[in-house]
Amino acid sequence: MHHRKVTALPLRLFEMSKSRGMNEVSKRLIYSKLPKLMPPDLNSTLKTFVEFAEPLQNGDNFQKTKQLTKEFVESGEAQKLHELLVERAEKLNNWLTPWWLNIAYLEARSPLPIITSPGVAFPPMEYSGEEGQIDAAAKIIQAALNFHHKILKDELPEDRAGKVPFDMSQYKFLFGTTRIPRKGKDEIRYGSSNKEWPKHILVTRNGHTFQVSVYDKNGNILGTEALEKQLRDFVIPNSQNRNSAPVNLVSSDGRDEWAEVYQRLESTVDF
């Protein structure tokens, strides 16, 4: 196996003993075709706005809010802006997505851990010692890869709330997507846009990061024994002591601070 020390991976848990080919016969599902998302009804939006304002403002300020809302409608500006939103919605798959992605995520300058990045809680796992950790890690890695392939091949059961179907295309952004730090606004790269998926993962231990192969020469997901061997023979021996300068730690800083460090890394390291 080819290894190259470089950073991080929590993934997901099932025990899978067989390797799975990248080109095996698919059980592809046909997902519901969802209607285009349109802006909510103008009157409903204004009514909701006023209702939300009432518990947040005292009497005088709330009366002023109601008056301004009324003037906003009577001037015709509310209707004009609503029509512009409808026009935008007809051109885009989702009129809100670009604004939401930029303002809520890419332009936010707060550190990602806890504030933006999700956490994953696993069920209790019965293991002990270093060998137990290696066994658990290999199962998590393999399970995540199998889940990833289900996403690529549209094999996941359709998410629903009762009888209402959800948009399954979002799953395509789950693996391989990277938010690159930039000053003022980050850049996002979707793994699904890659012409070819990487054949490795990144594993971090004690601040050391390693590139670990996860497919065999035929493109099949490695079995747990092969994954365990890489962790046991390469990752563990080369990460016994804590790294005194773990550069990936800077990725948890504010986005502008991380962007400054990342820019220096780009000029010295071949990504």
N, C-alpha and C positions, 0 to 999 in steps of 0.2 A: 504493500500500500504506500502511496505517496503522502507524506505529511509535510506540512509547512506551518511553523509557528507564526501566528499572527496576532479574534475575540468573540459568542455568548448564546446560550441556548437554554431557556426552559422550554419544554415542549409538552406533549400530551400522552396519556397512559392507557394502553391496552397491551396484552401480551400477544404478540404475533410471532409464530415460530417459523413460518415459511417466508422465503423471499418472494417479492412481487415484481413482475416484469413491468417495465415502463410501456411496453407495447402490447400487453395482453388484451384479450377481448373485453370490451367495455360493456358495462351494464347501464349505459347512459339513460338518464331520465329526461322527460320533457317537462319543463317547468311552465307554470302559468304565465301567460302574457299579461302583464299588468298595465293598467291604463296610465297615461301620462299624468304626472302630478301637476295640477293647476293651482294657482293662488287661491286661497280661501275667499269666500264671499266677502265683499267689502263691508257690508252692514254687520255681518257676524264679527269681523275683525275689530271694527270700531266698538261694538258692544262689549266684546271681551276686553279690549283695552280699558274702557271706562270701569268695568267691573273689577279689574285688577288694580286700578289706581285708587279705588275707594278705601280699602283697608290700609293703604300705604301713606295716605295724605290726611291732613286735618281738614276740617270743614271748609275753610276759605280756599285753600289750595285745591281741594277736590272740585269745588264749584268752578274755579278758574279752569281746571282741566276739562270739565264738561263743556264750558263755554268755548274754549279753544277747539275742541273736537267738533262742536257744532259749526263754528266758523270755517273749519277745515273742509267740512262737507259742503256748506253753502257756497263757498268760493269756487267750487268745481275742481279744486286742486286734488282732492282725494280721489275723485273719479278718474281724473287724467292720469295720476300715478298708477292707479289700479289697472288701467288699460295698457300702460307701458309694461306692467308685470305680466299681464296676459300675453302681450306680444312677445315678450322674452320667453315665456313658458312654451309658446308654440314652436320656438326655434331650438330649444334645448330639451334633453331628456328629463332634466330636473332643473327648474329655474333657480332653486336655492343652493344646489350643490357647490358651484364655484365660489359663491360668496361665503358659504359656511366653511368650506375647506380652507380658504385663505384667511378669513378673520378668526375663526375659532381655533385653527390649528397652525397653519404655516406662518402667519404673522404674529402669533403669540410668542412672547419672549421668555416665558417661564420655563423652568426645567421640566423635562418630560416625566421623570418618575413620579408616580402618585397623581400628579396634576393632570397629565394627559395619557400617559402610557398605562394600559390595563395590567392588572396583576392576574396571576393564575394560581388557584388553590387546588392542590391535588388531594384526593382521598387518602386516608392513612395507608401507608405501605409497610408491610411486615418485612423488615430486613435489619441486619446489624453489621457493623464493621465496614471496612473498605470494600470487600468483595460484594457485600450486599448493596452498597451504593453503586458499584459498577454494573451489577445486574439490573438494578432499577433504572439507571441512566440509559442503558442499552434498550430496554423495553420502551421507555418514553420516546427515545429517538426514533425507533422503528415505528411506533404507533403514530407519531406525528407525520412521518413520511407516508404511511398508508393513508392517513387522513388527507394529506396534501394531494395524493393521487386521486382520491375520491372527488375532491374539489375540481381538479383539472378535467376529469372525465364526466362531470355532472352526475355523479352517483349518489350524492347526499340526498336523503329524503327532503322534500320541500318543507321549509319552515312555515308554520301556520299559527295564527291566533284564532282558535276555533276553526271556522271554515275559511277565514281570510288568509290568502297566501302572502308570503313576504318575498322581497326581492332577493333572489339567490345569487345574483351577480357580484354582490359585495364579498362573497367568500373568495373570489379570484384575487382579491387584494391582500389576503391574509398572510401569505407566505412570500418572502423575498422582497417585500416592499421596504424601501429605505427613505427616511426623512433626513436629507443632507443639510447640515447647518449652514446657513448663510446670514449675513448681516441684514437685519430688517425683515427678511422673509425667507423661510427655508425653501428648499427644492425637494420635490417628492418624485421618486422613481418607483414604478410599480414592477414587481417581479413578473407579473403576467405579461408585461411588454417585452420581456427578454426573448430573443430568437431561440435561445437554448437555455434550459435551467442549469444552474451549477450542479456539479456532481459531489459537492462537499457541504458540510456544515461547519459552523464555528463553535467551539467548546471552550468555556472559560473556567479556570480553576486557580484559586489563590492569586488572581490578578494576571495570570498568564493565559494567553489565548492561542488556540491551535486550530488549524485547518484539518478536518478529518473526513476522509472519503466515506461515502455512504452507499455507493453503488458498485456492483462488480463490473467486469469488462463488457458484459452483455446488457448492461443497463438495468439489472435487477436490484431491488433494494436488498442490502446485506442482511443476513440473519443476525440474530442477537449474539451468537457466539463470535462472529467476525467483528461486530461492533465492540463487544466486550474486550476482545484482544487488542484493538487499537487503543482503547481507554486504558487498559492495564499496562500495555507494553510501551506506550508512547506518552500519553497525557500525564498519567500519574507520576512516573519517574522524573519528568521534566517540570513538575510544578509542586514539588514538596515544600519549598520555601515560598513565602509570600513575595510577590513582585513589589519592589520598592517604588517603582514608577509605572503603575498600570495606566497607560494612556487612555484606555477605554473608560476610565473613571470620569474623565473630563466630559464625556457625553451626557452626564447627569447634571451638568452645570447649566446656567442660563444659556439660552440659545445664541445670543451675540457673543458671549464669552467662549463658548464651544466653537462657534464659527471662526473666531480669530485663531484658535489653536488648530482647527481643521485646515484653515487656509495655509498655515505654515507647514502642516503635514503634507498637504497636496504638492507643495513646492519641493519637497524632499523625498517623498515616498511615491513609488509607482503603484497607484490603486488599480 
